[in-house]
Amino acid sequence: MPALRITILLLALLAQPALAHGLSDVDTGSLWSYDPWLLAPLYAVGIAFYIGTQRLWRQAGGGRGVSFRQVGAFWTGWLITALATTSPLHWLGERLFTAHMVEHELLMVVAAPLMAYARINGPLLWSLPSSLRPAAGRFLNLPILAVPWHFISHPVSATALHGAALWAWHVPPLYAWALENPGVHRFQHISFFATALLFWWVLLYGRGQDRSSRVRDGIAIGCLFITILHSGVLGALLTVSPRLWIPAQGALAGEFGLSPLEDQQLAGILMWVPMGILYTGAALFFAHRWLTANDAHTRLSLARNAG
């Protein structure tokens, strides 16, 4: 099976050094990426989250302010993000469409929801010296930041931005540009992850939090339904297309017994099915919460009427 061969090669790349391949942001001895433009913010967020968590727990007690579950979710998401962007999966993703799709799915539908659930804004603020926290809060509430944030944090806006990033970067000229230009490639990764992080954060904690949880969960179900539809359409188009969208993406397809077109089709199936399953699972989670809240609300109303 081609997918099994890809998995075996990836494991081999993780375990063994390899020859240079000429890319400036990849170590020539191991195929691990050491791009400071990706590593610097990754480490900065990780260090800040750790410092902020420790300060919160010293002040309020362990598990208060940020729960143990949220800390576990953050570090799991952080590790997945680090591996997706620095391990040989990143190198392979530049030469195999299927691996590229795996990398981006890890960022968008695994790492991003975990880090969104962690709600990192609190620990990040607490990572600052106490004398700077009020000023940081005032800065974040300035109209020049608050107004755009009010717009993009709306569920419709967040869903649209996430969908726009997914579709725009699969337009052949833009995708090919990202393969050729390291700076554009970095921006591709950042835009995928940032819009996904925003999307999941809005579903979990966004605009509906000032209303009932039933309203918030109902909005989340609608946003996920739209995302399932448009990502499924894109995956289906990649799968059934009779022509190759990005010829340079399948440079290693022959190593796995695939033609470049078959590599593209397998990548499309990965977007169509596994990504759709993960989005559907999330929608079912919110639907369960929504139905449970409705049931509790109904019982409370009946109890009040009976009283």
N, C-alpha and C positions, 0 to 999 in steps of 0.2 A: 504494500500500500504506500502511495506517495507520502501521505501524512505521517506514517510511521517512519519512513526514511528521513523526513525532515526532522522529526523529533530525535532520532538517533544521532543525526549529524550535529544538531544543536547541543546535545549532551556531550558529544565528543569535543566540540569546540569549547565548551565550558571547562572541560577537564584537561585539555592539552593546549600548549602554545602552538602558534601557526606562523606561517611566513607573512612577510609584509604584503600589503595590498595597495599601498599608495595613498591611503586617505590620511589627511593630516590630523584628524581628531581621534584616531584609533591607534593604540599602542602597537607597534610593529611586531612585538614579541608574543602577544597573547590575544589579540582581537578584542580586548576590552577597551571601551571608549573612555577617554579622559578629557572630555570637552568641558573646559572651565565655564562656558556660558550655560551649561546645563547643571554641572556639579555644584557651582557656587551657590545658586539659589536653593538647590536641594539640601545642601549641608547647612546653609543659613537658616532655613525653615526648621530643619531637624534640631539644630542646636537651640534655637529660640524656643521651640515647643518644649524641649526638655527643661530648659531653665525656667520658663513660665510655669510649667506643671509643678516643679519642685517648690517654687515660691508660693503658688496657690495652696498646695498641700501643707506647707509649713504654716500658712496663715489660717486656713480653714479646716485642716485635717485631711488625711488620706481619702481619696475618692470624692472629695467635695470640690465644687467648682468645675472640675472635669473628672468624669467617672473613670474607673478602671477599664470599663469596656471601651470608652472613647480613646483612652491612651493605647489600648491594644489595637483598636481599629486604625489609629493614626500610624503606628509603627509598622503594621502590616501593609497598609497602603503605601507608606514611604519606601519600604523595602521593595515592593512590587514595582514602584515607579523607578527606583534606582536600578533594578535589574533590567527593566524594559529598555532603559535608555543608555545603559553602560555595558551590559553583558554582550556576548557574541550574537544574541538575538538581534541587536541593533545593526551589527555588521551584516548579518544574513538578510535582514529586512531590506537592505539597500540593493540586494541582488535577487531576491525572491519575493514575489508579491504576497504569497501565502504567509511568510514570516513577517512581512511588513504589516499585514492585517492583524496577526496575532499580537504584535507589539502595540498597535493602536487600540485594540480591544482591551488589552491589559490596562492601558492608561485610562480609557474612557468608561469602561463598565465594571472594572474591579478596583483599581487604585482610587479613582476619583470618588466613588460613593463612600468608600471606607474613610477617606480623609475628610469628606464633607460631613459624615456622621460624627467625626471627632470634634467638629466645631472649633477649629484651631484659632479663631480670632481672639478668644479669651486668653489662652496661654501665651499667644504671641504678644498681646498687650502687656501681660504680666512679666514678660521677659525683659521689658524696659526697666530702667531704674525708676523707683517710685516717684522721684521728682519730675520725670518726663511723662508719666502716664496721663496726667490731666491735659498737658499740652497736646499729646498725641490724640486724645479723645476730641479735643476742640478742633484739631486739624482735620480729622476724619469727618467732622460735622460741618466743615466749610461748604457753602453752596456749590463751589466749583467741583467738589467731590460728591456731595450728598445728592445733588440733582441727577447726575448721570447714574449714580448707584440706584436711586429710586426707580429709574427707568429700566436698567438692565436686570434688576432683581425682581421685576414682575414675572410671574410664571410664563406668560406668553412670550415676553422678550427673551427670557433665559432659554426656553424651548426653541425659539427661532434662531438664536445665536448658535446653540449647539448643533442644530440641523444645518445651518449655513456653513459652519466649519466643516462638517462631515461631507457635504456635497461639493463645496468649493475646492477642497483639496483633492477631490477625485476627478476634477476637470482635467483632461489630459495635459494641456499646456502647463498648468500650475503644478501638477504632480511631477511632470518631467523637470520643471525648474527646480523643485525641491531636491530631486535626485542629483542635479548638477551643481547646486549652490549650497554650501554648508550653512550659510546664514539663513537662507530660506528654509532649509530643512529643520533648523532649530526652531524657527518661528512656526513651522507646521506642527512639531511636537507640542510646543507651548500652547498654541491655539486649540489643539485637540484637548489637551488636559485642562486648560483654564476654563473653556466653555463647558466641559463636562463637569468640572468641580462646581461651577456656578449653577448648572442645571440641577445637580443632585442636592446642593445646599438649599436652593430655593424649594425643592420638593419637600425636604425634611424640616426646614426652619424658616422658610421665607415668608412672603407677604401675608399668607393666611394665618400666621401665628397670632395675630391680634383678633382673629375670629375663632369660631369653634374648631376643634380638631376635625370634626366631620367635614367642614367646608374645605379645610386644607388638604385632607386626604382625597376628597372628591376632585379637587383641582389636580392633584398629583396623578390620579388615575387618568384623567383626560390628557395631560401632558405626555405621559408615558405611552398612551394609545397612539397619539400622533407620531411620537418618535419611533414606535414599533413599525408603523405604516411606512414612513418615509425611508427609514434605514433598510427595511425589507425590500422596498422598491429598488433602492440603489444596489443592494446585494443581488437582487434578481437580474438587474440590467447587466451587472458584471458577469453573472453566471451564464446568461443566455446569449450574450453578445457574440456575433460571428466574427468580430474583428478584434484585434489587439488594441487596447487603449493606450498603454505606455510600453512601447517595445523594449526600452532599456531596463525595465523593472525585472524582467525574467532572465537575467544573465546566467543564473545557476539552475534554471529549470531543468535543463538536460541532465544535470547530475542526479536528479531524482526520477528520471524516466518520464518527465513531463515536457510537453511543448510549452512555449511561453503562453499560448492561449489557454492551455489546460491549467497552468499555474494561476492565471487570472480567474478562471472559472472556480477553482478551488478556493481562492481568496474570496470570491463573491459568495460562495456557499457559507464560508465562515462568518461573513457579515450577515447573511440572510438568516441562518439558523441559530448558531450559538449566541450571537449578539441578541437576536430576537427572543431567545429563551430567557436570557438574563433580564432583559427589559420586561418581559412578561412576568417573570418571577417577582420583580420589584412591584409591578402593577398589582399582582395578587396579594403581596404584603400590604400595600396601602388599601386594597379592597377589603382585606380581612379587618384592618383597623377601622375602616369606615363602617363596615357592617356591625362590628362589635360596639362602636360608639353609638350607632343608631339604636341598637338593641338596648344598650344601657339607658339611653335617653328616653326610649319608649317605656321601659320599666319604671323609670323615675317619674315620668308623667302620669302613668297609671297609678302609682303609689300616692302621688299628690292628690289626684282626683278622688281616689278611694278614701283618703284621709279627710 
